[in-house]
Amino acid sequence: NSMIKPLETTQFGVPVSYSKPLSLNLWAKYKAGSEYKDKNGNILPDTDHPEIYAVLYESVLDGKGNELKLNGSNVQTAPNIVSIAIMNENTANSLIVNDIDADEYRFIEIPFIYRQSFDPQKQAAGKYYFTVVFSSSAKGDLFEGAVGSALCIDEVEIVTE
């Protein structure tokens, strides 16, 4: 399936049983590559930017009783997402540096937004899955971006209740 449906090949999430997540905190810096290209290698009049997000979702079973993990096509949109922390454009812009090797990291805090009620019993029973995604090209899943874009991260912390 990876050749036919590459976005569905990547499976996101590991079972977790810790407290309710409140924010994703980290230090980061970013420098975009020089030429933004589409999947065919055509140069587009766009600038690359990073994407950082974390997702807490509830386990869902298929018709055979197998757990269905979120994948590249639904990791931010699936109906079983309990909470999501997505870096906004202003925060992404605050990470831009001139020299990726010499410039300082910047601290960011990304709050979790709850789409559904958090259930501590489900969490304790391992019914929730969690994933964190760091990408130097926000549209990398669509095979778009700039070669040479660099996202450096450090000291990632999930702040919980």
Protein Blocks (a to p, Z undefined) as FASTA:
>chain_A
ZZmmmmlmpcgddddfbdcdfbdcddddddddfbdcdfkopacddddddddddddddddd
dfkopacdddfklmmmcfkbfbdcdddfklmmmmpcfblmlmccdddddddddfbdcdfk
lmmnopaccdddddfbfklmnopacehiacddehiacddZZ
